[in-house]
Amino acid sequence: MPKEMHLCTECGGEMYMNSFSMPIQGNYKRPIHSDALAIHPDQRAEHEQLFPNVRLDEQDRPVFDNMHDHQAYLDKCGMVKQTQKIRHKIGTERVVWDGV
């Protein structure tokens, strides 16, 4: 698992960040097992008919290898992937709150 050294922006301490799930040109470095999209074991046959290119793991969670299959799966199921909140580095963006 790749680890990258970073300095904590709050305390300045050294920390390691795991970057195993970051996409590289559409492919995930490691497959994503989605807990949120897990299905009931009785639905396994239906899933294999509807999504032949998306395999299920032993816990009936869909496993995604690339962003294209992941997004196609979400679109076909009517799900919306929420954007992730990105934390800005200290000093790059300042928001002043005056308590009002």
CYANA upper distance limits for C-alpha pairs under 8 A (distance plus 0.5 A):
  1 MET  CA     18 ASN  CA      7.57
  1 MET  CA     19 SER  CA      8.32
  1 MET  CA     20 PHE  CA      6.70
  2 PRO  CA     18 ASN  CA      6.56
  2 PRO  CA     19 SER  CA      6.62
  2 PRO  CA     20 PHE  CA      6.72
  3 LYS  CA     16 TYR  CA      6.37
  3 LYS  CA     17 MET  CA      6.01
  3 LYS  CA     18 ASN  CA      5.27
  3 LYS  CA     19 SER  CA      6.89
  4 GLU  CA     16 TYR  CA      5.88
  4 GLU  CA     17 MET  CA      5.79
  4 GLU  CA     18 ASN  CA      7.15
  4 GLU  CA     19 SER  CA      7.96
  5 MET  CA     14 GLU  CA      7.34
  5 MET  CA     15 MET  CA      6.36
  5 MET  CA     16 TYR  CA      5.19
  5 MET  CA     17 MET  CA      7.04
  6 HIS  CA     14 GLU  CA      6.38
  6 HIS  CA     15 MET  CA      5.85
  6 HIS  CA     16 TYR  CA      6.45
  6 HIS  CA     17 MET  CA      7.50
  7 LEU  CA     12 GLY  CA      5.89
  7 LEU  CA     13 GLY  CA      5.99
  7 LEU  CA     14 GLU  CA      5.18
  7 LEU  CA     15 MET  CA      6.46
  8 CYS  CA     12 GLY  CA      5.18
  8 CYS  CA     13 GLY  CA      5.71
  8 CYS  CA     14 GLU  CA      6.73
  8 CYS  CA     15 MET  CA      7.10
  9 THR  CA     89 LYS  CA      7.51
  9 THR  CA     90 ILE  CA      7.11
 20 PHE  CA     29 LYS  CA      6.39
 20 PHE  CA     30 ARG  CA      6.75
 21 SER  CA     28 TYR  CA      6.55
 21 SER  CA     29 LYS  CA      6.31
 21 SER  CA     30 ARG  CA      6.48
 21 SER  CA     31 PRO  CA      8.28
 21 SER  CA     32 ILE  CA      7.95
 22 MET  CA     28 TYR  CA      6.84
 22 MET  CA     29 LYS  CA      7.07
 23 PRO  CA     27 ASN  CA      6.04
 23 PRO  CA     28 TYR  CA      5.03
 23 PRO  CA     29 LYS  CA      6.80
 23 PRO  CA     66 ASN  CA      8.36
 23 PRO  CA     67 MET  CA      8.22
 24 ILE  CA     28 TYR  CA      6.71
 24 ILE  CA     29 LYS  CA      7.43
 26 GLY  CA     66 ASN  CA      6.08
 26 GLY  CA     67 MET  CA      5.71
 26 GLY  CA     68 HIS  CA      7.38
 27 ASN  CA     65 ASP  CA      6.68
 27 ASN  CA     66 ASN  CA      4.66
 27 ASN  CA     67 MET  CA      6.71
 28 TYR  CA     32 ILE  CA      8.12
 28 TYR  CA     65 ASP  CA      6.12
 28 TYR  CA     66 ASN  CA      5.78
 28 TYR  CA     67 MET  CA      7.70
 30 ARG  CA     65 ASP  CA      7.55
 31 PRO  CA     63 VAL  CA      6.67
 31 PRO  CA     64 PHE  CA      5.94
 31 PRO  CA     65 ASP  CA      5.23
 31 PRO  CA     66 ASN  CA      8.25
 32 ILE  CA     63 VAL  CA      5.96
 32 ILE  CA     64 PHE  CA      5.60
 32 ILE  CA     65 ASP  CA      7.14
 33 HIS  CA     57 ASP  CA      8.16
 33 HIS  CA     61 ARG  CA      6.45
 33 HIS  CA     62 PRO  CA      6.38
 33 HIS  CA     63 VAL  CA      5.11
 33 HIS  CA     64 PHE  CA      7.16
 34 SER  CA     38 ALA  CA      6.95
 34 SER  CA     61 ARG  CA      6.11
 34 SER  CA     62 PRO  CA      6.30
 34 SER  CA     63 VAL  CA      7.07
 34 SER  CA     64 PHE  CA      8.48
 35 ASP  CA     61 ARG  CA      6.48
 37 LEU  CA     61 ARG  CA      6.91
 37 LEU  CA     62 PRO  CA      7.19
 38 ALA  CA     59 GLN  CA      8.20
 38 ALA  CA     60 ASP  CA      6.16
 38 ALA  CA     61 ARG  CA      4.66
 38 ALA  CA     62 PRO  CA      6.85
 39 ILE  CA     43 GLN  CA      6.97
 39 ILE  CA     44 ARG  CA      7.86
 39 ILE  CA     60 ASP  CA      6.25
 39 ILE  CA     61 ARG  CA      6.97
 40 HIS  CA     44 ARG  CA      7.66
 40 HIS  CA     60 ASP  CA      7.47
 41 PRO  CA     60 ASP  CA      6.95
 43 GLN  CA     47 HIS  CA      6.66
 44 ARG  CA     48 GLU  CA      6.75
 44 ARG  CA     60 ASP  CA      7.94
 45 ALA  CA     49 GLN  CA      6.91
 46 GLU  CA     50 LEU  CA      6.77
 47 HIS  CA     51 PHE  CA      6.19
 47 HIS  CA     52 PRO  CA      8.14
 48 GLU  CA     52 PRO  CA      5.54
 48 GLU  CA     54 VAL  CA      8.25
 48 GLU  CA     55 ARG  CA      8.15
 51 PHE  CA     55 ARG  CA      8.49
 51 PHE  CA     73 TYR  CA      8.11
 53 ASN  CA     69 ASP  CA      8.32
 54 VAL  CA     62 PRO  CA      6.87
 54 VAL  CA     63 VAL  CA      6.78
 54 VAL  CA     64 PHE  CA      7.06
 54 VAL  CA     69 ASP  CA      7.85
 55 ARG  CA     62 PRO  CA      6.36
 55 ARG  CA     63 VAL  CA      6.16
 55 ARG  CA     64 PHE  CA      8.28
 56 LEU  CA     60 ASP  CA      5.68
 56 LEU  CA     61 ARG  CA      5.77
 56 LEU  CA     62 PRO  CA      5.04
 56 LEU  CA     63 VAL  CA      6.29
 57 ASP  CA     61 ARG  CA      6.02
 57 ASP  CA     62 PRO  CA      7.08
 57 ASP  CA     63 VAL  CA      7.22
 64 PHE  CA     69 ASP  CA      7.18
 64 PHE  CA     70 HIS  CA      6.25
 65 ASP  CA     69 ASP  CA      7.94
 65 ASP  CA     70 HIS  CA      8.27
 66 ASN  CA     70 HIS  CA      6.86
 67 MET  CA     71 GLN  CA      6.49
 68 HIS  CA     72 ALA  CA      6.60
 69 ASP  CA     73 TYR  CA      6.53
 70 HIS  CA     74 LEU  CA      6.88
 71 GLN  CA     75 ASP  CA      6.60
 72 ALA  CA     76 LYS  CA      6.61
 73 TYR  CA     77 CYS  CA      6.70
 74 LEU  CA     78 GLY  CA      6.54
 74 LEU  CA     79 MET  CA      5.40
 74 LEU  CA     80 VAL  CA      7.04
 74 LEU  CA     81 LYS  CA      7.92
 75 ASP  CA     79 MET  CA      6.54
 75 ASP  CA     80 VAL  CA      7.84
 88 HIS  CA     92 THR  CA      7.11
 88 HIS  CA     93 GLU  CA      7.09
 89 LYS  CA     93 GLU  CA      7.87
 90 ILE  CA     94 ARG  CA      8.25
